[in-house]
Amino acid sequence: MKLCRYNDNRLGIVEGNEVIDVTPALDLIPPMRYPAPMGDQLIANLAAVRAKAGGLKAGGQRLPLDAVKFLPPVGNPTKIVNAPINYDDHIAESKADAGIAHGRTNITHISDWGLFLKANSALIGFGDEVKLRFPDRRNDHELELAVIIGKTCHKATQADALSYVAGYSMGLDMTIRGKQQTCWRKSVDTYAVCGPWMVTADELPDPTALDLVLKVNGEVRQNSNTKFLVYNIPRLIEYATEMYTLHPGDIIFSGTPAGVGPVVPGDVMSCYIQGIGEREMRVAKEYA
Ligand code: MN
Protein backbone atom coordinates (compact mmCIF):
# COMPACT_ATOMS: atom_id res chain seq x y z
CA MET A 1 0.00 0.00 0.00
CA LYS A 2 1.15 3.53 -0.78
CA LEU A 3 -0.01 5.76 2.08
CA CYS A 4 0.22 9.52 2.01
CA ARG A 5 -0.60 12.51 4.16
CA TYR A 6 -1.82 15.55 2.27
CA ASN A 7 -3.55 18.92 2.38
CA ASP A 8 -4.87 19.66 5.89
CA ASN A 9 -3.61 16.47 7.58
CA ARG A 10 -5.66 14.14 5.42
CA LEU A 11 -4.75 10.50 4.86
CA GLY A 12 -4.74 8.93 1.40
CA ILE A 13 -3.98 5.75 -0.48
CA VAL A 14 -2.06 6.35 -3.70
CA GLU A 15 -3.09 4.21 -6.66
CA GLY A 16 -1.88 5.03 -10.14
CA ASN A 17 -2.26 8.76 -10.68
CA GLU A 18 -4.80 9.23 -7.91
CA VAL A 19 -5.00 9.79 -4.18
CA ILE A 20 -8.00 8.13 -2.52
CA ASP A 21 -9.15 9.89 0.64
CA VAL A 22 -9.30 7.53 3.63
CA THR A 23 -8.96 10.17 6.35
CA PRO A 24 -11.56 8.61 8.72
CA ALA A 25 -9.06 5.77 9.33
CA LEU A 26 -7.13 8.25 11.49
CA ASP A 27 -10.00 8.04 14.01
CA LEU A 28 -8.50 4.73 15.17
CA ILE A 29 -5.53 6.54 16.68
CA PRO A 30 -6.21 6.69 20.43
CA PRO A 31 -6.59 10.16 21.94
CA MET A 32 -3.49 11.40 23.73
CA ARG A 33 -2.80 13.33 26.88
CA TYR A 34 0.31 15.27 27.72
CA PRO A 35 3.04 14.17 27.38
CA ALA A 36 2.52 12.54 23.99
CA PRO A 37 3.98 9.04 23.79
CA MET A 38 7.31 8.62 22.04
CA GLY A 39 6.86 7.77 18.41
CA ASP A 40 4.56 8.86 15.61
CA GLN A 41 1.06 7.65 16.44
CA LEU A 42 -0.02 7.06 12.84
CA ILE A 43 2.90 4.67 12.37
CA ALA A 44 2.51 3.15 15.85
CA ASN A 45 -1.10 2.26 14.95
CA LEU A 46 -0.39 1.47 11.33
CA ALA A 47 -1.85 -2.05 11.23
CA ALA A 48 -5.26 -0.89 12.45
CA VAL A 49 -5.21 2.27 10.33
CA ARG A 50 -4.30 0.28 7.22
CA ALA A 51 -7.10 -2.20 7.78
CA LYS A 52 -9.64 0.60 8.18
CA ALA A 53 -8.21 2.50 5.21
CA GLY A 54 -8.56 -0.57 3.02
CA GLY A 55 -12.24 -0.75 3.90
CA LEU A 56 -12.78 2.94 3.17
CA LYS A 57 -11.09 2.88 -0.21
CA ALA A 58 -14.09 1.92 -2.34
CA GLY A 59 -16.07 4.94 -1.13
CA GLY A 60 -13.21 7.40 -0.83
CA GLN A 61 -12.99 10.59 -2.90
CA ARG A 62 -10.42 10.28 -5.69
CA LEU A 63 -8.11 13.18 -6.49
CA PRO A 64 -5.41 13.51 -9.16
CA LEU A 65 -1.88 13.41 -7.68
CA ASP A 66 -1.24 16.91 -8.95
CA ALA A 67 -4.31 18.27 -7.11
CA VAL A 68 -2.98 17.55 -3.61
CA LYS A 69 -0.29 19.10 -1.45
CA PHE A 70 1.79 16.22 -0.11
CA LEU A 71 2.86 16.39 3.53
CA PRO A 72 5.70 14.23 4.84
CA PRO A 73 4.45 10.64 5.35
CA VAL A 74 5.32 10.90 9.04
CA GLY A 75 4.10 13.90 11.03
CA ASN A 76 5.98 13.42 14.27
CA PRO A 77 9.18 11.40 14.05
CA THR A 78 11.26 11.48 17.22
CA LYS A 79 14.36 11.81 15.03
CA ILE A 80 15.69 11.83 11.49
CA VAL A 81 18.79 9.63 11.43
CA ASN A 82 21.28 10.13 8.61
CA ALA A 83 24.11 8.08 7.17
CA PRO A 84 27.16 10.05 5.97
CA ILE A 85 29.68 8.79 3.36
CA ASN A 86 27.73 5.60 2.64
CA TYR A 87 28.46 5.10 -1.08
CA ASP A 88 32.05 4.60 -2.27
CA ASP A 89 31.59 6.90 -5.27
CA HIS A 90 30.34 9.68 -2.98
CA ILE A 91 33.39 9.15 -0.76
CA ALA A 92 35.57 9.51 -3.87
CA GLU A 93 33.87 12.71 -5.05
CA SER A 94 34.02 14.13 -1.53
CA LYS A 95 37.78 13.59 -1.43
CA ALA A 96 38.23 15.10 -4.89
CA ASP A 97 36.04 18.19 -4.52
CA ALA A 98 37.15 20.87 -2.08
CA GLY A 99 33.65 22.30 -2.32
CA ILE A 100 32.40 19.17 -0.55
CA ALA A 101 35.40 18.33 1.65
CA HIS A 102 36.14 21.82 3.03
CA GLY A 103 39.54 20.65 4.25
CA ARG A 104 38.40 17.42 5.87
CA THR A 105 40.98 14.67 5.57
CA ASN A 106 39.05 11.89 7.33
CA ILE A 107 36.69 10.99 4.50
CA THR A 108 37.21 7.31 5.08
CA HIS A 109 34.41 4.98 6.14
CA ILE A 110 31.03 5.38 7.80
CA SER A 111 32.33 3.41 10.80
CA ASP A 112 34.69 6.32 11.50
CA TRP A 113 31.87 8.88 11.43
CA GLY A 114 28.84 7.20 12.96
CA LEU A 115 25.41 8.64 12.14
CA PHE A 116 24.03 12.13 12.61
CA LEU A 117 20.63 13.69 13.13
CA LYS A 118 18.75 16.31 11.18
CA ALA A 119 16.37 18.48 13.20
CA ASN A 120 12.73 17.40 12.95
CA SER A 121 11.83 21.02 12.26
CA ALA A 122 13.57 20.70 8.88
CA LEU A 123 11.07 18.08 7.68
CA ILE A 124 8.76 18.86 4.75
CA GLY A 125 6.80 16.87 2.18
CA PHE A 126 6.84 17.07 -1.60
CA GLY A 127 3.95 19.53 -1.60
CA ASP A 128 6.22 22.14 -0.09
CA GLU A 129 9.34 23.80 -1.54
CA VAL A 130 12.96 23.79 -0.44
CA LYS A 131 13.75 27.32 0.68
CA LEU A 132 17.49 27.90 0.31
CA ARG A 133 19.55 29.94 2.76
CA PHE A 134 22.79 31.80 2.19
CA PRO A 135 23.21 32.67 -1.52
CA ASP A 136 26.98 32.86 -0.97
CA ARG A 137 27.21 29.20 0.04
CA ARG A 138 26.83 25.97 -1.89
CA ASN A 139 23.44 24.28 -1.34
CA ASP A 140 23.47 20.65 -2.53
CA HIS A 141 20.90 17.97 -3.25
CA GLU A 142 21.41 14.46 -1.87
CA LEU A 143 18.82 11.87 -2.93
CA GLU A 144 18.55 8.96 -0.49
CA LEU A 145 16.33 5.98 0.22
CA ALA A 146 14.42 6.83 3.41
CA VAL A 147 13.45 4.05 5.81
CA ILE A 148 10.46 4.56 8.12
CA ILE A 149 10.70 2.55 11.30
CA GLY A 150 7.49 0.79 12.37
CA LYS A 151 8.20 -0.59 15.83
CA THR A 152 10.32 0.38 18.81
CA CYS A 153 13.71 -1.07 18.11
CA HIS A 154 16.88 -1.32 20.19
CA LYS A 155 19.99 -3.38 19.45
CA ALA A 156 18.56 -4.84 16.27
CA THR A 157 20.58 -7.37 14.31
CA GLN A 158 21.00 -7.46 10.56
CA ALA A 159 18.95 -10.67 10.60
CA ASP A 160 15.89 -9.09 12.24
CA ALA A 161 16.34 -5.45 11.22
CA LEU A 162 13.83 -5.41 8.36
CA SER A 163 11.08 -6.71 10.68
CA TYR A 164 11.11 -3.26 12.32
CA VAL A 165 10.48 -1.36 9.08
CA ALA A 166 7.05 0.12 8.35
CA GLY A 167 7.92 1.28 4.85
CA TYR A 168 10.08 3.31 2.52
CA SER A 169 10.02 6.74 1.03
CA MET A 170 12.29 9.12 -0.85
CA GLY A 171 14.52 11.43 1.12
CA LEU A 172 16.28 14.59 0.02
CA ASP A 173 19.06 15.44 2.44
CA MET A 174 19.52 19.08 1.44
CA THR A 175 22.89 20.34 2.59
CA ILE A 176 24.81 23.55 2.95
CA ARG A 177 28.48 22.76 2.36
CA GLY A 178 30.99 24.05 4.85
CA LYS A 179 33.25 23.26 7.76
CA GLN A 180 30.54 23.11 10.40
CA GLN A 181 28.91 20.06 11.94
CA THR A 182 26.60 18.12 9.65
CA CYS A 183 23.65 18.45 12.05
CA TRP A 184 23.98 22.23 11.76
CA ARG A 185 24.42 22.54 8.01
CA LYS A 186 21.70 20.01 7.18
CA SER A 187 18.97 21.15 9.57
CA VAL A 188 17.86 24.37 7.93
CA ASP A 189 14.06 24.58 7.73
CA THR A 190 12.87 22.62 4.63
CA TYR A 191 16.21 20.77 4.24
CA ALA A 192 14.75 17.34 5.14
CA VAL A 193 12.38 16.38 2.33
CA CYS A 194 10.52 13.09 2.72
CA GLY A 195 7.80 11.52 0.60
CA PRO A 196 5.78 11.88 -1.47
CA TRP A 197 4.26 8.81 0.17
CA MET A 198 5.31 5.74 2.15
CA VAL A 199 5.36 2.37 0.40
CA THR A 200 4.64 -0.21 3.07
CA ALA A 201 7.34 -2.80 3.58
CA ASP A 202 5.17 -5.70 2.37
CA GLU A 203 5.19 -4.07 -1.11
CA LEU A 204 8.94 -3.50 -1.07
CA PRO A 205 10.44 -6.55 0.65
CA ASP A 206 14.03 -5.97 -0.52
CA PRO A 207 15.44 -2.45 -0.08
CA THR A 208 18.98 -3.57 -0.93
CA ALA A 209 18.77 -3.27 -4.74
CA LEU A 210 16.71 -0.24 -5.76
CA ASP A 211 17.62 2.20 -8.54
CA LEU A 212 17.63 5.87 -7.61
CA VAL A 213 17.87 8.82 -9.99
CA LEU A 214 17.89 12.55 -9.36
CA LYS A 215 17.65 15.10 -12.15
CA VAL A 216 17.93 18.86 -11.89
CA ASN A 217 15.98 20.75 -14.56
CA GLY A 218 15.88 17.52 -16.56
CA GLU A 219 19.63 16.76 -16.37
CA VAL A 220 20.64 13.52 -14.61
CA ARG A 221 22.87 14.32 -11.64
CA GLN A 222 22.64 11.17 -9.50
CA ASN A 223 22.02 7.67 -10.87
CA SER A 224 22.81 4.68 -8.70
CA ASN A 225 21.37 1.69 -6.84
CA THR A 226 21.08 0.89 -3.16
CA LYS A 227 23.14 -2.27 -3.78
CA PHE A 228 26.14 0.08 -3.71
CA LEU A 229 25.49 1.24 -0.14
CA VAL A 230 28.51 0.64 2.12
CA TYR A 231 26.17 -0.13 5.03
CA ASN A 232 22.95 -1.49 3.54
CA ILE A 233 19.56 -0.98 5.18
CA PRO A 234 19.72 -3.94 7.61
CA ARG A 235 23.24 -2.93 8.69
CA LEU A 236 22.19 0.72 9.08
CA ILE A 237 19.32 -0.27 11.39
CA GLU A 238 21.69 -2.46 13.40
CA TYR A 239 24.25 0.35 13.52
CA ALA A 240 21.73 3.03 14.51
CA THR A 241 20.34 0.91 17.32
CA GLU A 242 23.77 0.38 18.83
CA MET A 243 23.28 3.96 20.04
CA TYR A 244 19.64 4.95 19.65
CA THR A 245 16.32 3.40 20.46
CA LEU A 246 14.31 3.86 17.29
CA HIS A 247 10.62 4.64 17.70
CA PRO A 248 7.71 4.22 15.29
CA GLY A 249 7.95 6.88 12.61
CA ASP A 250 11.65 7.52 13.01
CA ILE A 251 13.22 8.10 9.60
CA ILE A 252 16.61 6.89 8.42
CA PHE A 253 18.13 8.69 5.42
CA SER A 254 20.45 5.98 4.15
CA GLY A 255 23.10 8.06 2.40
CA THR A 256 23.62 9.50 -1.05
CA PRO A 257 25.53 8.28 -4.11
CA ALA A 258 27.87 10.37 -6.25
CA GLY A 259 26.59 13.29 -8.25
CA VAL A 260 25.73 15.67 -5.44
CA GLY A 261 25.77 19.24 -6.60
CA PRO A 262 24.38 22.69 -6.09
CA VAL A 263 20.88 23.93 -6.74
CA VAL A 264 19.73 27.52 -6.99
CA PRO A 265 16.36 29.20 -6.54
CA GLY A 266 13.87 28.13 -9.19
CA ASP A 267 15.49 24.74 -9.88
CA VAL A 268 13.31 21.65 -10.16
CA MET A 269 14.67 18.39 -8.70
CA SER A 270 13.08 15.27 -10.13
CA CYS A 271 13.43 12.36 -7.71
CA TYR A 272 12.96 8.69 -8.58
CA ILE A 273 13.43 5.57 -6.50
CA GLN A 274 12.46 2.18 -7.88
CA GLY A 275 9.38 0.76 -6.18
CA ILE A 276 8.42 4.13 -4.71
CA GLY A 277 7.87 6.40 -7.69
CA GLU A 278 8.88 9.70 -9.20
CA ARG A 279 8.09 13.21 -8.05
CA GLU A 280 9.34 16.72 -8.62
CA MET A 281 10.56 18.89 -5.79
CA ARG A 282 10.86 22.61 -6.36
CA VAL A 283 13.43 24.98 -5.01
CA ALA A 284 11.68 28.20 -4.04
CA LYS A 285 12.32 31.15 -6.34
CA GLU A 286 13.71 33.34 -3.56
CA TYR A 287 16.24 32.74 -0.78
CA ALA A 288 14.65 32.42 2.66
MN1 MN B 1 23.09 12.69 3.05
Residues whose N, C-alpha, C, O or C-beta is under 5 A from the ligand:
A	BS01	MN	A83 E142 D173 G255 T256
